[in-house]
Amino acid sequence: MIHLYNKNVKNKKNTEKKCNKKDSFFILYDRILVWLTLSLFSIGLIMVISTSIPISQNIYHNPFFFIKREIFYLFLIFLLSFIFLRMPIIFWKNNSNIILIISILLLVFVLLFGHSIHGSFRWINVGFLHIQPSEICKISSFCYISSYLSRKSNEVRNNFWGFFKPMSVIIIQSILLLAEPDLGTVVVLFFTTLSILFISGAKIGQFCIIIAISILTIILLILLEPYRIKRVLSFWNPWEDPFGNGYQLTQSLIALGRGNFLGQGLGNSIQKLDYLPDAHSDFIFSIIGEELGYIGAFLILLLIFSLALRAMYIGQKALEKEQIFPGFLACSIGIWFGFQTLINVGAVTGILPTKGLTLPFISYGGSSLIINSIAIFLLLRIDFEIRLKTSQAFPRGSG
């Protein structure tokens, strides 16, 4: 009997060890976040393949030009994951100032030596890669703001200058971004920064001052540039000039209208055949609506907003554990993805003026895809460190 009892105890311990090994492998990362990201990557690749062939053939006489580059970017992201997933979050906190300075220097560099596309100096050509500093600017700003709040949250709550210091950094970046020009990134930066400061507990009166100044500045910027006035006027009534200033929006609305409820079927879009400009990048959502219908468009938006909410959930968990920097960083990533998606879809559907922002994980664009992926790696690392600390604090079988 004693022999059988000892044998059962030994078998039980071996089974528990195996279970603990399996659990430790699976539990230390957010499976929902991974599957949401992989789903968006897959959909993005499929839609870039569908939308980019006509424009690739027309410009480069190679129907697979953009497809090859997209696959290269995905392969590069896979390699980068081995680096960024192993970097502790404390590295980003300690080096947030350096990363911010590098991003500002890149914004200056692109104005002096950048490559112009459609009249905007937004890209730095480095061989095969086209680096867009405005994308780097987003993640560097959110790292800096999160680091600042982890050190001086009380000052932000109780002192206007404590609130204004991080905003002054955003203002400097915004001036450089407007010189490119890139108003869309400025709007994303301002909204996300104000949202994080609001979450940190800043006073409402401080927001009113900043928001009032921001609205007046945006109105002034629109009035100073004739092309911005035309954009606003065409956005209000694109059908007044359907072959001029309202051309892109009218073609986008035609694409969405053709899609109806179930869509024309994958690959069956007509608007991507040189009718709709930027069909593979900023206006890819129009082709999604045309080919996959309202149901397909709704499901893709559901995936993106679920990912954004997941990021906010990870941020909430970190803040509950009093991990201020990772908590605010995760929340800022979630707000960034959600708000940028709203702006992109708003521009495509005619609710907002055209801003030139990509649809996260779906639109073609190397810099956007890589920076968005790095943000996901940061979220996975934050979640990993929270789970690791929890599992160490409460080891399995200790009760």
C-alpha positions as CSV (number, residue, x, y, z in Angstrom):
1,M,0.0,0.0,0.0
2,I,2.9,2.4,0.9
3,H,4.6,1.5,-2.4
4,L,1.4,2.3,-4.4
5,Y,0.9,5.5,-2.4
6,N,4.4,6.7,-3.1
7,K,4.0,5.8,-6.8
8,N,0.8,7.8,-7.1
9,V,2.4,10.8,-5.4
10,K,5.3,10.6,-7.8
11,N,3.1,10.4,-10.8
12,K,1.0,13.3,-9.6
13,K,4.1,15.4,-9.1
14,N,5.3,14.6,-12.6
15,T,1.9,15.4,-14.1
16,E,1.9,18.8,-12.2
17,K,5.4,19.5,-13.5
18,K,4.3,18.9,-17.1
19,C,1.2,21.0,-16.6
20,N,3.2,23.8,-15.1
21,K,5.7,23.7,-18.0
22,K,2.8,23.9,-20.5
23,D,1.1,26.6,-18.5
24,S,4.3,28.6,-18.2
25,F,4.7,28.5,-21.9
26,F,1.2,29.5,-22.8
27,I,0.2,31.8,-20.0
28,L,3.1,34.3,-20.3
29,Y,1.8,36.1,-23.4
30,D,-1.5,37.5,-24.5
31,R,-3.0,35.0,-26.9
32,I,-5.9,37.3,-27.8
33,L,-3.6,40.1,-28.8
34,V,-1.4,37.8,-30.9
35,W,-4.3,36.3,-32.8
36,L,-5.9,39.7,-33.4
37,T,-2.5,41.0,-34.8
38,L,-1.9,37.9,-37.0
39,S,-5.5,38.2,-38.3
40,L,-4.9,41.9,-39.2
41,F,-1.5,41.1,-40.8
42,S,-3.1,38.4,-43.0
43,I,-6.1,40.6,-44.0
44,G,-3.7,43.5,-44.7
45,L,-1.5,41.3,-47.0
46,I,-4.5,39.9,-48.9
47,M,-5.9,43.4,-49.4
48,V,-2.6,44.9,-50.5
49,I,-2.3,42.0,-53.0
50,S,-5.8,42.7,-54.3
51,T,-5.4,46.5,-54.5
52,S,-1.8,47.1,-55.6
53,I,-1.5,45.1,-58.8
54,P,-3.1,47.8,-61.1
55,I,-1.0,50.7,-59.7
56,S,2.2,48.5,-59.6
57,Q,1.7,47.6,-63.3
58,N,1.0,51.2,-64.2
59,I,3.9,52.9,-62.4
60,Y,6.6,50.2,-62.3
61,H,5.5,47.8,-65.1
62,N,5.7,45.0,-62.5
63,P,2.3,43.9,-61.0
64,F,4.0,42.4,-57.9
65,F,6.2,45.4,-57.0
66,F,4.2,46.4,-53.9
67,I,3.4,42.8,-53.0
68,K,7.1,41.9,-52.8
69,R,7.8,44.9,-50.7
70,E,5.0,44.1,-48.3
71,I,6.2,40.5,-47.9
72,F,9.7,41.9,-47.3
73,Y,8.3,44.2,-44.5
74,L,6.5,41.3,-42.9
75,F,9.7,39.2,-42.9
76,L,11.6,42.2,-41.4
77,I,9.0,42.5,-38.7
78,F,9.4,38.8,-37.9
79,L,13.2,39.3,-37.5
80,L,12.6,42.5,-35.4
81,S,10.3,40.5,-33.0
82,F,13.3,38.5,-31.8
83,I,14.9,41.8,-30.7
84,F,12.0,43.9,-29.4
85,L,10.3,41.1,-27.5
86,R,13.4,40.5,-25.5
87,M,13.9,44.2,-24.6
88,P,12.7,44.9,-21.0
89,I,10.2,47.8,-20.7
90,I,12.6,49.6,-18.4
91,F,14.9,50.1,-21.4
92,W,12.3,52.2,-23.1
93,K,11.7,54.2,-20.0
94,N,15.3,54.9,-19.3
95,N,16.0,55.9,-23.0
96,S,12.8,57.7,-23.8
97,N,14.6,61.1,-23.9
98,I,17.2,59.8,-26.3
99,I,14.6,58.2,-28.5
100,L,12.6,61.5,-28.5
101,I,15.7,63.5,-29.5
102,I,16.5,61.0,-32.4
103,S,12.9,61.3,-33.7
104,I,13.1,65.2,-33.6
105,L,16.4,65.1,-35.4
106,L,14.9,62.8,-38.1
107,L,12.0,65.3,-38.5
108,V,14.6,68.1,-39.1
109,F,16.6,65.8,-41.4
110,V,13.5,64.9,-43.6
111,L,12.8,68.7,-44.2
112,L,16.4,69.2,-45.4
113,F,17.1,66.0,-47.3
114,G,13.7,64.2,-47.5
115,H,12.1,62.7,-50.6
116,S,8.9,64.4,-51.8
117,I,5.8,62.6,-52.7
118,H,2.6,64.5,-53.7
119,G,4.4,67.7,-52.5
120,S,5.0,66.5,-49.0
121,F,8.5,65.8,-47.6
122,R,7.8,62.9,-45.4
123,W,10.3,60.2,-46.4
124,I,14.0,59.5,-46.0
125,N,15.3,57.0,-48.6
126,V,17.8,54.6,-47.3
127,G,18.5,52.1,-50.1
128,F,15.5,49.8,-50.3
129,L,13.8,51.3,-47.3
130,H,11.7,54.5,-47.1
131,I,11.7,55.8,-43.6
132,Q,8.9,58.0,-42.5
133,P,10.0,60.0,-39.4
134,S,6.4,61.0,-38.5
135,E,5.7,57.3,-37.7
136,I,8.7,57.1,-35.4
137,C,7.6,60.4,-33.9
138,K,4.4,58.8,-32.6
139,I,5.9,56.0,-30.6
140,S,8.8,58.1,-29.3
141,S,6.3,60.8,-28.1
142,F,4.2,58.3,-26.3
143,C,7.3,56.7,-24.6
144,Y,8.4,60.2,-23.5
145,I,4.9,61.2,-22.2
146,S,4.6,57.9,-20.3
147,S,8.1,58.3,-18.8
148,Y,7.3,61.9,-17.8
149,L,4.0,60.8,-16.1
150,S,5.7,58.0,-14.2
151,R,8.1,60.6,-12.7
152,K,5.9,63.7,-12.3
153,S,2.3,62.7,-12.2
154,N,1.6,64.8,-9.1
155,E,3.1,67.8,-10.8
156,V,0.9,67.3,-13.8
157,R,-2.2,67.1,-11.6
158,N,-1.4,70.2,-9.4
159,N,0.7,72.5,-11.6
160,F,-0.2,74.0,-15.0
161,W,3.5,74.1,-16.0
162,G,3.8,70.4,-15.1
163,F,0.9,69.9,-17.5
164,F,2.4,72.2,-20.2
165,K,5.9,70.7,-20.3
166,P,5.0,67.5,-22.1
167,M,2.6,69.5,-24.3
168,S,5.5,71.9,-25.3
169,V,7.5,68.9,-26.6
170,I,4.4,67.9,-28.7
171,I,4.2,71.5,-30.0
172,I,7.8,71.4,-31.2
173,Q,7.2,68.2,-33.0
174,S,4.0,69.5,-34.5
175,I,5.7,72.6,-35.9
176,L,8.2,70.3,-37.7
177,L,5.4,68.0,-38.9
178,L,3.4,70.9,-40.2
179,A,6.4,72.0,-42.2
180,E,6.3,68.7,-44.2
181,P,3.2,69.1,-44.1
182,D,1.5,66.3,-42.1
183,L,-1.5,67.6,-40.3
184,G,-3.0,64.1,-39.7
185,T,0.0,63.0,-37.5
186,V,-0.3,66.3,-35.5
187,V,-3.9,65.6,-34.8
188,V,-3.2,62.0,-33.6
189,L,-0.3,63.2,-31.4
190,F,-2.4,65.9,-29.8
191,F,-5.5,63.8,-29.2
192,T,-3.5,60.8,-27.8
193,T,-1.3,63.1,-25.5
194,L,-4.4,64.9,-24.2
195,S,-6.1,61.6,-23.5
196,I,-3.2,60.2,-21.6
197,L,-2.9,63.4,-19.5
198,F,-6.6,63.2,-18.8
199,I,-6.2,59.6,-17.6
200,S,-3.4,60.7,-15.4
201,G,-5.7,63.0,-13.6
202,A,-4.9,66.5,-15.0
203,K,-7.4,69.2,-14.3
204,I,-10.2,70.0,-16.8
205,G,-9.4,73.7,-16.8
206,Q,-5.9,72.9,-18.2
207,F,-7.5,70.9,-21.1
208,C,-9.9,73.8,-21.9
209,I,-7.0,76.2,-22.4
210,I,-5.0,73.7,-24.6
211,I,-8.1,72.6,-26.6
212,A,-9.1,76.3,-27.3
213,I,-5.6,77.1,-28.4
214,S,-5.5,74.0,-30.6
215,I,-8.8,74.8,-32.3
216,L,-7.8,78.3,-33.0
217,T,-4.4,77.1,-34.4
218,I,-6.1,74.6,-36.7
219,I,-8.5,77.2,-38.0
220,L,-5.6,79.6,-38.6
221,L,-3.5,76.8,-40.4
222,I,-6.5,76.0,-42.7
223,L,-7.0,79.7,-43.6
224,L,-3.3,80.3,-44.3
225,E,-3.0,77.5,-46.9
226,P,-5.3,77.6,-50.0
227,Y,-5.1,73.9,-50.6
228,R,-6.4,73.2,-47.1
229,I,-9.3,75.5,-47.7
230,K,-10.1,73.6,-50.9
231,R,-9.9,70.3,-49.0
232,V,-12.4,71.5,-46.4
233,L,-14.8,72.9,-49.1
234,S,-14.5,69.7,-51.2
235,F,-15.1,67.6,-48.1
236,W,-18.3,69.5,-47.3
237,N,-19.6,68.9,-50.9
238,P,-17.4,66.7,-53.0
239,W,-20.0,66.4,-55.8
240,E,-19.7,70.1,-56.5
241,D,-16.4,69.4,-58.2
242,P,-16.3,65.6,-58.8
243,F,-13.4,65.8,-61.3
244,G,-11.3,68.3,-59.4
245,N,-10.9,68.8,-55.6
246,G,-13.6,66.3,-54.8
247,Y,-12.4,63.6,-57.1
248,Q,-10.7,61.2,-54.6
249,L,-13.6,61.4,-52.1
250,T,-16.3,60.9,-54.8
251,Q,-14.4,57.8,-56.2
252,S,-14.2,56.5,-52.6
253,L,-17.9,56.9,-52.1
254,I,-18.6,55.2,-55.4
255,A,-16.5,52.3,-54.2
256,L,-18.3,52.0,-50.9
257,G,-21.7,52.3,-52.7
258,R,-20.8,49.5,-55.1
259,G,-19.9,47.2,-52.3
260,N,-23.4,47.3,-50.8
261,F,-24.0,44.7,-48.1
262,L,-22.0,41.6,-49.3
263,G,-19.5,43.2,-51.6
264,Q,-18.5,42.5,-55.2
265,G,-16.1,39.7,-54.2
266,L,-12.4,39.7,-53.4
267,G,-10.5,41.0,-56.4
268,N,-13.5,42.3,-58.2
269,S,-13.1,46.0,-57.5
270,I,-13.4,48.5,-60.4
271,Q,-12.3,51.6,-58.5
272,K,-8.8,50.2,-57.9
273,L,-8.3,50.2,-61.7
274,D,-6.7,53.6,-61.7
275,Y,-9.9,55.4,-60.7
276,L,-9.3,55.8,-57.0
277,P,-5.9,57.3,-56.0
278,D,-4.0,55.6,-53.1
279,A,-6.3,52.6,-53.3
280,H,-3.6,50.4,-51.8
281,S,-2.6,52.8,-48.9
282,D,-4.7,55.6,-47.4
283,F,-7.9,54.7,-49.2
284,I,-7.7,50.9,-48.9
285,F,-10.8,50.9,-46.7
286,S,-12.8,52.0,-49.8
287,I,-11.7,48.9,-51.7
288,I,-12.5,46.7,-48.7
289,G,-16.0,48.1,-48.7
290,E,-16.3,47.5,-52.5
291,E,-15.0,44.0,-52.5
292,L,-16.0,42.7,-49.1
293,G,-19.1,44.8,-48.5
294,Y,-20.3,46.3,-45.3
295,I,-20.0,43.0,-43.5
296,G,-16.3,42.6,-44.4
297,A,-15.6,46.3,-43.5
298,F,-17.4,45.9,-40.2
299,L,-15.4,42.8,-39.2
300,I,-12.1,44.4,-40.0
301,L,-13.0,47.5,-38.0
302,L,-14.1,45.1,-35.2
303,L,-10.7,43.5,-35.2
304,I,-8.8,46.8,-35.1
305,F,-10.9,48.3,-32.3
306,S,-10.8,45.0,-30.4
307,L,-7.0,45.2,-30.6
308,A,-7.1,48.9,-29.4
309,L,-9.3,47.8,-26.4
310,R,-7.0,45.0,-25.6
311,A,-4.1,47.4,-25.4
312,M,-6.2,49.6,-23.0
313,Y,-6.9,46.5,-21.0
314,I,-3.2,45.7,-20.7
315,G,-2.6,49.3,-19.7
316,Q,-5.3,49.1,-17.0
317,K,-3.7,45.9,-15.6
318,A,-0.3,47.6,-15.4
319,L,-1.7,50.7,-13.7
320,E,-3.5,48.5,-11.2
321,K,-0.1,46.9,-10.4
322,E,1.3,50.5,-10.0
323,Q,3.5,50.1,-13.0
324,I,3.0,53.6,-14.3
325,F,5.2,53.8,-17.3
326,P,4.0,50.6,-19.0
327,G,0.4,51.3,-18.0
328,F,0.3,54.7,-19.7
329,L,2.4,53.5,-22.7
330,A,-0.1,50.6,-23.3
331,C,-3.1,53.0,-23.0
332,S,-1.5,55.5,-25.4
333,I,-0.9,52.7,-28.0
334,G,-4.6,51.7,-27.7
335,I,-5.8,55.3,-28.1
336,W,-3.4,55.9,-31.0
337,F,-4.7,52.8,-33.0
338,G,-8.3,53.6,-32.3
339,F,-8.2,57.3,-33.1
340,Q,-6.1,56.8,-36.2
341,T,-8.6,54.3,-37.5
342,L,-11.4,56.7,-36.8
343,I,-9.6,59.4,-38.8
344,N,-8.8,57.1,-41.7
345,V,-12.4,55.7,-42.0
346,G,-13.8,59.2,-41.5
347,A,-11.8,60.6,-44.4
348,V,-12.7,57.6,-46.6
349,T,-16.4,58.0,-45.9
350,G,-16.5,61.8,-46.2
351,I,-17.1,62.4,-42.5
352,L,-13.7,64.1,-42.1
353,P,-11.4,65.9,-44.5
354,T,-8.6,63.9,-46.1
355,K,-5.6,63.6,-43.7
356,G,-3.2,61.1,-45.3
357,L,-3.2,58.6,-42.5
358,T,-3.0,54.9,-43.0
359,L,-5.4,52.2,-41.7
360,P,-3.3,50.4,-39.0
361,F,-2.0,47.0,-40.1
362,I,-4.1,47.1,-43.3
363,S,-2.8,49.9,-45.6
364,Y,0.4,49.5,-47.5
365,G,3.4,51.3,-46.0
366,G,6.6,50.0,-44.6
367,S,7.2,52.6,-41.9
368,S,3.6,52.4,-40.6
369,L,3.6,48.6,-40.6
370,I,6.9,48.4,-38.8
371,I,6.2,51.0,-36.1
372,N,2.7,49.5,-35.5
373,S,4.3,46.1,-35.1
374,I,6.9,47.5,-32.6
375,A,4.0,48.9,-30.6
376,I,2.5,45.4,-30.5
377,F,5.8,44.0,-29.3
378,L,5.8,46.6,-26.5
379,L,2.3,45.5,-25.5
380,L,3.3,41.9,-25.5
381,R,6.3,42.7,-23.4
382,I,4.3,44.7,-20.9
383,D,1.8,41.9,-20.6
384,F,4.6,39.3,-20.3
385,E,6.3,41.2,-17.5
386,I,2.9,41.6,-15.6
387,R,2.2,37.9,-15.9
388,L,5.7,36.9,-15.0
389,K,5.6,39.0,-11.8
390,T,2.2,37.6,-10.9
391,S,3.3,34.0,-11.5
392,Q,6.4,34.6,-9.4
393,A,4.4,36.2,-6.6
394,F,1.8,33.4,-6.5
395,P,3.6,30.1,-7.7
396,R,1.3,27.3,-8.7
397,G,0.7,24.6,-6.2
398,S,1.9,26.7,-3.3
399,G,-1.4,26.5,-1.6
